[in-house]
Amino acid sequence: MKRFLTYLVFVPVAVLVLLFALANREMVTLSLDPFGGGDPTLAVSAPLFIVLFIVLALGVVIGGCAAWLKQGRNRKAARLARTEADRYRAEAERLRSQLAGAAPREPQVALPAPVPF
């Protein structure tokens, strides 16, 4: 079932990407030289769909890095909480071992039940 749902989603997306690539095969010149008017120094000629896919991939990478940096505070809090939990777990184990090694206590006597009025 999971494989069917995967095909149900990815096959139409792949068809749309293929149609987009076929519709945008014209060569474009990407100039990275803001001052070179007629003959730019830093220029790349490539099909439009390749330029758009590269820009999309760069956007995903930059967005992922920004999200990772923004979540640094949460990762630090989780790391501190994990350290504290480990410390408390070790202390609980130490106290359990001390309690197990202690002399057995006398059984406690139950108090009598209260008398109703």
Backbone bond lengths (Angstrom), bond angles and torsions (degrees), N, CA, C in turn:
res aa  C-N    CA-C-N  psi(-1)  N-CA   C-N-CA  omega(-1)  CA-C   N-CA-C  phi
1 M - - - 1.445 - - 1.523 111.07 -
2 K 1.345 115.93 -41.09 1.458 119.82 -179.63 1.531 110.41 -64.98
3 R 1.310 116.70 -39.97 1.459 120.67 178.75 1.530 110.41 -64.01
4 F 1.322 117.27 -39.40 1.460 121.06 178.44 1.529 110.86 -62.83
5 L 1.338 116.27 -44.05 1.468 119.46 178.38 1.523 111.71 -64.85
6 T 1.328 116.40 -35.49 1.458 119.99 176.71 1.526 110.22 -62.95
7 Y 1.297 116.54 -46.37 1.469 119.70 177.65 1.520 111.13 -65.03
8 L 1.320 117.07 -36.39 1.455 121.34 -179.29 1.526 111.37 -63.44
9 V 1.321 117.49 -30.78 1.465 121.40 179.51 1.521 111.51 -90.48
10 F 1.333 117.53 -48.95 1.461 120.34 -170.52 1.523 114.39 -77.75
11 V 1.284 119.26 -29.41 1.474 119.89 179.10 1.527 110.75 -65.52
12 P 1.336 120.64 -48.78 1.473 118.12 176.63 1.530 113.17 -62.58
13 V 1.350 117.41 -36.96 1.464 119.81 177.82 1.522 110.04 -64.30
14 A 1.325 117.88 -42.51 1.463 121.21 178.83 1.530 110.80 -63.75
15 V 1.317 117.50 -39.39 1.463 120.83 178.19 1.523 110.09 -64.45
16 L 1.334 117.16 -43.10 1.462 119.98 178.72 1.531 111.73 -63.87
17 V 1.323 117.48 -41.06 1.472 120.95 178.08 1.519 109.86 -64.18
18 L 1.313 117.99 -41.48 1.462 121.42 178.46 1.522 111.00 -64.36
19 L 1.321 117.51 -43.66 1.464 120.59 177.45 1.525 111.32 -63.57
20 F 1.333 117.35 -39.07 1.458 121.16 176.92 1.522 110.83 -62.56
21 A 1.330 116.06 -43.73 1.467 119.73 -179.99 1.525 111.00 -65.03
22 L 1.317 117.79 -39.66 1.463 120.16 179.81 1.529 111.92 -69.25
23 A 1.320 117.19 -32.05 1.456 120.53 -178.62 1.527 112.14 -78.96
24 N 1.324 118.47 -17.55 1.469 121.86 -175.76 1.527 111.06 -123.38
25 R 1.324 116.31 55.25 1.469 120.75 -178.56 1.516 112.88 -90.29
26 E 1.328 119.07 -5.44 1.452 121.14 -176.26 1.524 110.62 -64.63
27 M 1.315 115.56 144.72 1.456 120.82 178.68 1.523 109.32 -77.36
28 V 1.312 115.48 135.19 1.464 121.36 175.25 1.522 107.69 -126.41
29 T 1.319 115.59 154.66 1.457 120.96 178.11 1.515 108.16 -107.41
30 L 1.302 115.61 120.22 1.458 122.29 177.75 1.513 107.09 -98.03
31 S 1.330 116.70 113.82 1.456 121.86 -177.51 1.518 110.03 -104.01
32 L 1.312 115.66 127.64 1.460 121.20 177.85 1.530 110.96 -105.98
33 D 1.343 116.84 13.14 1.458 122.77 -179.57 1.530 107.96 -110.34
34 P 1.341 117.87 104.19 1.463 118.81 -175.91 1.522 113.75 -71.78
35 F 1.341 118.48 -16.35 1.457 120.90 -175.55 1.518 113.44 -104.51
36 G 1.334 117.90 -15.12 1.464 120.54 179.95 1.516 109.77 -85.04
37 G 1.307 117.53 101.16 1.457 120.77 -175.14 1.520 112.87 -72.44
38 G 1.326 117.77 -66.95 1.453 121.24 -173.84 1.511 113.81 -83.05
39 D 1.309 116.66 -41.34 1.469 121.21 -177.45 1.525 108.98 -126.38
40 P 1.331 117.71 84.57 1.465 119.27 -176.93 1.528 111.83 -68.69
41 T 1.320 114.91 144.51 1.458 120.76 -179.74 1.525 110.86 -75.02
42 L 1.297 116.80 -45.34 1.462 121.64 -178.74 1.528 108.64 -103.25
43 A 1.322 116.47 92.87 1.456 120.75 -178.91 1.523 109.89 -140.15
44 V 1.320 114.77 146.19 1.460 121.32 178.96 1.520 107.44 -132.19
45 S 1.329 116.07 133.06 1.462 120.84 174.95 1.520 108.56 -105.84
46 A 1.323 115.61 126.82 1.464 121.01 -178.54 1.524 108.04 -155.69
47 P 1.333 117.15 161.02 1.463 119.02 174.55 1.533 110.29 -62.40
48 L 1.313 115.85 148.47 1.463 121.02 -175.79 1.522 112.32 -59.06
49 F 1.325 118.15 -40.92 1.467 119.35 -177.42 1.521 112.07 -64.49
50 I 1.323 117.36 -32.44 1.471 119.67 177.99 1.517 110.12 -68.69
51 V 1.324 116.71 -43.00 1.464 120.49 177.94 1.530 109.94 -60.50
52 L 1.321 117.35 -44.21 1.459 120.20 -179.36 1.532 111.97 -66.97
53 F 1.326 118.21 -39.02 1.468 120.52 178.33 1.533 110.89 -66.17
54 I 1.327 116.85 -38.41 1.472 119.98 178.26 1.527 110.17 -65.44
55 V 1.326 116.93 -43.13 1.462 120.49 178.48 1.534 110.06 -63.58
56 L 1.318 117.82 -40.69 1.463 121.75 177.56 1.533 110.78 -62.20
57 A 1.326 117.01 -45.00 1.467 120.92 179.46 1.528 110.69 -63.49
58 L 1.328 117.56 -41.70 1.467 120.60 177.61 1.527 110.69 -63.19
59 G 1.321 117.05 -38.92 1.464 120.43 177.44 1.512 112.14 -63.14
60 V 1.314 116.91 -40.10 1.469 120.64 178.46 1.527 110.32 -65.73
61 V 1.329 117.07 -42.70 1.471 120.84 -179.41 1.528 110.43 -66.17
62 I 1.324 117.55 -45.58 1.468 120.65 -179.55 1.523 110.32 -65.61
63 G 1.327 117.92 -41.11 1.460 120.76 177.25 1.519 112.15 -63.82
64 G 1.334 117.31 -39.79 1.463 120.90 176.95 1.521 112.04 -63.77
65 C 1.324 116.34 -41.70 1.477 119.91 177.74 1.518 110.83 -64.48
66 A 1.328 117.39 -41.84 1.464 120.74 179.57 1.528 110.50 -63.61
67 A 1.320 117.74 -42.36 1.470 121.04 178.46 1.527 110.72 -65.17
68 W 1.326 116.92 -40.36 1.467 120.95 179.78 1.527 110.13 -63.35
69 L 1.341 117.15 -43.05 1.457 120.44 179.56 1.533 110.98 -67.23
70 K 1.305 117.25 -37.99 1.466 121.08 -179.13 1.527 111.04 -67.38
71 Q 1.317 118.84 -30.86 1.457 122.21 -177.92 1.526 113.31 -87.56
72 G 1.326 117.46 6.79 1.460 120.86 179.74 1.516 112.37 -58.91
73 R 1.323 116.70 -37.95 1.463 121.54 179.19 1.531 110.33 -61.49
74 N 1.330 116.83 -41.74 1.468 120.58 179.86 1.523 111.42 -68.03
75 R 1.331 116.70 -39.00 1.466 119.29 178.50 1.521 110.78 -64.82
76 K 1.345 117.27 -38.44 1.463 120.71 179.21 1.526 110.37 -66.11
77 A 1.339 117.36 -42.47 1.467 120.88 178.85 1.531 110.58 -63.18
78 A 1.327 117.06 -41.01 1.468 120.43 178.35 1.520 110.91 -65.04
79 R 1.321 117.11 -39.73 1.459 120.98 179.34 1.532 110.44 -64.45
80 L 1.345 117.42 -42.39 1.459 120.69 178.71 1.528 111.11 -66.71
81 A 1.330 117.21 -40.20 1.465 120.64 178.29 1.525 110.78 -64.43
82 R 1.334 117.18 -38.85 1.467 120.72 178.51 1.529 110.35 -64.79
83 T 1.335 116.86 -41.17 1.459 120.74 178.94 1.529 110.67 -63.93
84 E 1.334 116.08 -42.95 1.459 120.18 179.28 1.531 111.05 -65.63
85 A 1.315 117.28 -41.66 1.468 120.79 178.40 1.529 110.46 -62.97
86 D 1.327 117.55 -40.57 1.468 120.21 177.64 1.527 110.93 -63.46
87 R 1.338 115.95 -39.57 1.463 119.40 179.45 1.536 110.30 -64.85
88 Y 1.331 117.48 -43.40 1.468 120.51 179.09 1.525 111.33 -67.02
89 R 1.315 116.93 -36.82 1.463 120.46 178.20 1.529 110.18 -63.92
90 A 1.336 116.89 -42.63 1.461 120.47 178.75 1.530 110.78 -65.11
91 E 1.326 116.86 -39.06 1.459 119.93 178.60 1.533 110.90 -66.14
92 A 1.327 117.57 -40.13 1.461 120.90 178.10 1.531 110.49 -63.54
93 E 1.312 117.16 -41.09 1.473 120.20 177.81 1.520 110.86 -64.63
94 R 1.333 116.91 -39.53 1.461 120.72 178.88 1.525 110.12 -63.94
95 L 1.330 117.06 -43.16 1.463 120.16 179.86 1.525 111.50 -67.83
96 R 1.333 117.54 -36.36 1.467 120.38 176.69 1.528 110.84 -63.38
97 S 1.327 116.00 -42.07 1.466 118.36 -179.61 1.528 110.38 -68.39
98 Q 1.336 118.48 -35.50 1.467 120.33 176.17 1.523 110.57 -66.30
99 L 1.333 116.60 -40.51 1.456 120.60 -179.74 1.530 110.53 -66.85
100 A 1.314 117.13 -37.16 1.465 119.97 179.25 1.527 110.98 -69.64
101 G 1.308 117.69 -30.86 1.462 121.45 -179.24 1.516 112.77 -84.86
102 A 1.319 118.82 -11.29 1.466 121.97 -178.35 1.525 109.60 -73.20
103 A 1.333 115.11 160.54 1.471 120.81 178.91 1.519 108.93 -66.13
104 P 1.327 116.99 141.34 1.466 119.12 179.85 1.523 110.62 -64.53
105 R 1.297 115.98 138.60 1.462 120.94 -179.19 1.526 109.70 -86.78
106 E 1.318 114.76 159.35 1.460 119.39 176.70 1.515 108.62 -70.77
107 P 1.316 116.46 146.75 1.464 117.69 178.60 1.519 110.13 -64.39
108 Q 1.278 116.50 142.60 1.457 120.96 -179.45 1.514 109.49 -81.99
109 V 1.320 114.82 141.40 1.457 120.77 -179.97 1.522 107.53 -88.77
110 A 1.303 116.04 132.81 1.459 120.64 -179.60 1.527 109.32 -74.48
111 L 1.294 117.55 141.91 1.448 122.36 177.68 1.531 108.80 -77.76
112 P 1.315 116.60 151.96 1.459 118.17 179.13 1.527 110.48 -69.15
113 A 1.302 115.58 153.79 1.456 121.09 -179.35 1.513 109.14 -69.35
114 P 1.335 116.70 148.21 1.474 118.31 179.44 1.529 110.97 -66.55
115 V 1.308 114.58 146.93 1.464 120.89 -178.17 1.528 107.30 -88.01
116 P 1.354 117.91 127.59 1.459 118.76 177.59 1.524 111.29 -73.16
117 F 1.307 117.82 150.91 1.459 123.39 179.78 1.478 111.28 -82.79
